[in-house]
Amino acid sequence: MASTKKRKLRALPGLRAEDFQHPSDVAATDALKSVPGLDTVLKKILEYGLERVFYLDNIASNIRVTDKMFPRLHRSLQWGCKILDVAEPELYVTVDPVPNAYTYGHTRPFIVMTTGLIDMLDDEERFFVVAHELGHIKCGHVLYTLMARNIAVLVALVGQATFGIGALLGQGLVFALLEWQRKAELSADRGGLLCTQDIEPCTRTFMKLAGGARSLFEEMDRDEFLRQITAYEDADRSDLNRVYKFLMTINRTHPFAVLRAKELHEWYAVGYPEAVAPKNILVE
């Protein structure tokens, strides 16, 4: 496993979300936006209910990252905001052994990282995760992300009130939002790469998310992981395997870590240079 290294990072002035969004994310987002009135309804639900509840619960339960509280994480947040040209959101740490990070809020987005994830990653890998969450904000994902994480509960409540009819009608929206969320993660990964400006911490993060045991980190091998990516691709040669992949994924909020690594490596080889080539301002 590679150790954390210091590098000079470069800001990307004029960077637009469309400069790095994954095509599947763009298509899925356009499909959601085409649903009449969906954006308006979601914004009102968040404004008067979910967003306020989550923010109050978060600020009461977790520790906010500042220049004096977890300063290394705070520097990662500041660097990511400078590089992606994003207004600085609040960042929190929550006690949870499950490795995870998420962004909540539409009018006032905030990022949360679990202690399980922080303990698993080194500084560069944490930077990738923070930048990934900033990528969600840059791409305008937070409105649909919050709803995707809660739509199943809302549909169940509607179903109880309508003797199951509403639940049947709403299940299609559940699957659509989950499909969108999986595609949105691929764009956010690209945002993370634009900030780290090095594919290695991104790859290490995916390795650890896929099967990283803290006591075995030093025995993980990048090349073996990349060979596993190839094996995953080769499995698509079978029609039956493609069906299994679809069924295994349909209820997931995130793509498999191996797939995310594959998608990011492909973009790194082709699209990444175009996104960063004309932008070369050093971040102090």
C-alpha positions, 0 to 999 in steps of 0.5 A: 500500500502506498503511503500518504504523500504531499503534492501541489494541487491545482485549482480548476477555474471555470470548471462546470459540472458538465465538464466531468459528469458521467453521461449516465448521470446526465441521462438519469437526471434529465429523466427525473427532471422530465417528471412534471412537478417533481422538483417543486414537490421535492423542494417543498418536502425538504424545505418544510420537513426532512431537511430541517429535521436532518440538520437539527439532528446532525448538529445536535449529534455530531462534531463539526469540522473546523480549523481547530476541530479536526484541522486536517479534515478541514484543510481537505474541505477547503482545498476541495472547495477551491479546486471545484469552485464550490461554496464551503459546506459544513462538514461533520464527523459522526460515531458509526463503525460502518464506513460511510459518507453522505451529503444532506440538504438542498438549501444548506448542504452539509457533509457527514463522515463516519468514524468507521470510514475515517479510521479506514482511510489515510489522509489522501483517501479521506480527501478523495471522499470529501471531494467526492461529496463536494462533487455531489454538491457541484453537480446539484445532486443533493435534492434528488439524493436526499429524496432517494434515501428516504423515498422508500419510507415515504412510499410505504406511508402513502401505501398505508394511507391508500390501501397499497395502491400508492405503494404500487404506483410509487415503486417505480419512482423508488427504482428510478431514484435508486438508478439515478443515485447509482449514476450520480455516484460515478460523477461524484467519483470524478469530482474526487479525482479532479481534487486529488489529481492522482488516481492512486488514492482513489483506487486505494479507497475503492479497494478498502471499501470493497474488502479492506480489513485494517489489520491487512491494509499493508497486504493489499495489492493494487495490481491484483485489484485491477485484475479483479476489475478485468474479471468483473468486465469479463463476466459481462460476456454471459447474458445470464451474468448480465441479468444477475448483475442487474438483479443484484444492483437494482436495490442498491444506492451505490454501484459496487466498488469494483465497478466504480474503480473501473469507471474512474480508471476509464475516465482517467485514461480518456476524459480526465486530461480534457477536464484539467488541461486548461486549468492550472492555478496553484492552490496555496 
